[in-house]
Amino acid sequence: MRMFLALPLLLLATPALAQDRHPVPSTDKRVAAVGDALSNPAVQESAATLVSALADALLDTPVGPVAHYTDPRHGVRPNDTLRDVVTRDDPGFERRLHDDTRGVVAQAGQVTHDAATMTAELNATAARLRRVLDAASKAMDDPHRGN
């Protein structure tokens, strides 16, 4: 008897159980979440650290072996790395690269926030345009128009 009473409850609960416990957020919410992440100073520092590490690997590239192909006024020496060449004229290059990367990530965060805002606005505009076009289409399809 208890099973008989539980069956209707189970059938009523089935749609609720079938629903995703973690619904996928809308696109504008996902974009806003990315903007939040990029606006986080810890994320900005992590990105700058990654770019600095990549730059370190690149700047350690020996360029001295091709020094004889360069203009002598550039002063590339036989044992130079790319770092030697770049920092010789710009000693603050690596620090500025790190700082600029942080700034670019912060700007990307703001741009992403703005894009999320614009997504909602553009969706509203698209809905207004659809209403106008639907009304125009109905008006053109009306066989009694203009009579």
N, C-alpha and C positions, 0 to 999 in steps of 0.2 A: 504494500500500500504506500509506503514512504517513497519508493521508487516512482510510483505513479504520480505522486504529488511533486516530486522533484523534476520530472521530465518537462513540464511546462516552464518551470523556472529556468532550466538549462537551455531550453529553446529560446526563451526571451533573452538570456544572457549571451548567447552565441554571437550576435552581431557586435556586442560590446567587446567580447573577447577577440574577435577577428580584427578589430581596429588596431592600427599600428600604435604602439605605446610611445613612440618617438616620431611624431609626424614631421615630415620634411618641411622646414621653414620656406616661406615664399622667397622668390628671387631677391626682392628688395631687402628682406631681412638678412639673407645670406650676404648680400653685398654690404649691408650695414655692419655685419659682424666682421667682415674682412677689414672694413674701415676702422672699426674699433681696435682690431689687432694691430693694424699698421700705425695707429695713433699711440700705441703703447710704447713708452720709452724703452722698456726691456726688449721688445721685438725690434725696435729701431737699432738698438745697440747690437743685438744678435746679428742682424742683417749687415751692419757695418763691419762687425768682426769677421763675418764670412767673406765679405768683399775684400777686406784687408788680407785675409789668409790667401784668397785666390790671387790677389795682386802680388803678395810676397812670392808665391810660386812662379808667377809670370816674370816678376822683376829679377829673379835669380837666373834668368836665362842669359848665358854668355853671348855677348855680341861682338866681343873683341876679334874673333876669327874673321868677321866680315868688315872689320874696321877699314881695310884698304879700299872698300867700295864707297866709303862715306867721304863727304867733303872734309878736308883737313881742318877747316874752321870749326867743325863740330867737336873736335877733340876726342874722338872715340879711340881708346887705347887698346892694345892687343889683349889685355887681361880684363877688360871691362865686362860688367853685366849690364843688363838693361837698367837696373837700379842705379848703377854708377852714372850712366848717361843721363837719366831723368833727374836724379837728385843733384847732380853737379850744377845745373842751372836753376833748380827749384828744390832747395833743401827741405822745405815743408810739404813736399808733395804727398808723402804717405799719410801724414797727420791730416792734411786737408781732404784727402780722399776718404778717410774714415769719417771725418766730420760731415763732409758733403753727402756721403751715403746716408748718414742718419737723417739729414735734412730732407733728402729726396724721399726716403721712406715715410717721413712725417707728412710731406706734401702728398704722397700717394694715398695716405690715409684720409686726408681731407678731400681729395678728389673722389675717392671711393664713397665717402659719406655723401658728397654732393651728387654723385651718380645714383645712389640709393634714393635720395630725395627726388631727383629728376625722374627716376623710374616710376614712382607713384604719380607724379605730375603728368608724365607722358601717357601713362595708362588712363588717367582721367581724360586727357585730351582725346585719346583714341576712342574712348567710350562716347564722348560727345560727337565726334566725327561719324561714328557708326550710327548714332541716332539720326543725325542729319541725313546721311546717305540712305538709311532705311526708309525714312519719311519720303525722300525724293524718289526712291525706287517704287514705293507704294503709289505715290502720286502719278508716276509715269505708267504704272500698270493698271490704274483705274480706267476702265473703258468709258466712264461718264465724264472724264475730265474735259474741260473746255466747252461743254455743252450748256 
